[in-house]
Amino acid sequence: MEYELHVQRAENAYKAFLILKKEGLIQDAISSRHHAIIHLCYAILLKNGIEIPKTHSGLIARIWKMREQLGVHERVIGLISRLQSLRESGDYGVIVSVEEKDIEIVEEVYRALKGLV
């Protein structure tokens, strides 16, 4: 049940991402997609019987440690870490540092993780 809820939340966040991207709200779009990616990561862990860490940095560390078992490529984990920084910059930074090319990174990570749920 919890697995399905995370998959659904990921899909909802993806829909929000598409709307925000279409409206040109790139920082908010990145934040929504980041949430989608986090929920996909949770779903992947749950699918494999692995406990969900309490923090996002713990989540990234756990996925890194278990990357081979989970089937998550090192590049994807590195990009998830980059997206965490982008989301924080977009959500809390005064100067916008999110660029259009960052959307492509988000798309790559989302597709890679979606294929694992």
N, C-alpha and C positions, 0 to 999 in steps of 0.2 A: 504494500500500500504506500509506504513512504517513498519507495522507488518511483512509482507512478506519479506521485505528487511532484517530485523534483523534475521529472520529464515534462509534466504539464506546465510547471512554473517556467521552465526553460523555453518552452514553446510560446508562452504568453509574453515573456521578456523579448523573444525574437520578434514577435508581432509589433511590440512597442518600438523596438529598434528600427524596424522598417518604416513606421510612421514618422518617427523623429528624424530619421535620415532623409526621408522625402521632403520634410519641412526645413531641412538645412540645419537642424539642431544637432550638430555633430557631437559635441561634448555629452549631451544627454543621450544621444544614440549609443555612444561608446559605453556609458554607464549601464544602459539597459542591456546591451549585449554582454557586458561583463557579468551581469546577474544571470543571464542565460547560460553563460559558460560555467559559472560557479555551480549552478544547479545541475548541469550535465556532469560535472566532476563528482558531485554528491551522488548522482544516480549511478555513475560508473563504480564508485566505491561500494555502494550498497549492493549493486548487482553481483559484485565479487565477494560479498560478505565481510567487507572491511568497514570498521568504525569511522564515522565522519569526525575529523578534527574540529576543535572549537574556533579556530581562527583561519582566515584566508591564507596567511603565510604557512600555517600548519597544514592546510589542505595541499598547497603547492609542494611542500616538503614531503608529504605522504605520497603524493602521486609520483614525485621524483624517485623516491625510495622503491616504489613498487611498479615502476614504469614498465618493466619487462612483463611482469605478471598481468598488468592491466592492458598492455598493448598500446601504450601511449608513447609516441616518438619524443625523443629529447628536445627536438626543435619546438614541438607543440608546447611542451612544458615551459621552455624559455619564453615563448610568446605569451603564455598565460601570465607569467611573472611580469612581462612588459605591460600587458593590458591592465594588471593590477595598478601599476604605477600611473598609467594613462588615466584610469578611472579616478584615482586619488587626485591627480592634477586637474582633471576636468571638474570634479566635484568640489574640491576645496581650494584650488589655486586661483589666484587673482588674474594671472596671465595665462591665457589659453595656449596650451602646447599640443593639442590634439590636431592632427592634420588628416586630410583625406586619405593619404596612404595608410594611415592607421586603421581605417575601415577595412582595407584589404587584409590586414593582419587578423582582425577580428573575424572576418569571414572564413579565413583559412582554419583558424582554431575551432570555430563553431562546427564547420563541416567535419573536421577530423574527429572531434569528440562525439558528434551526433552519430557517426558511424559505429561508435563503441557502445551505445546504450541499447 
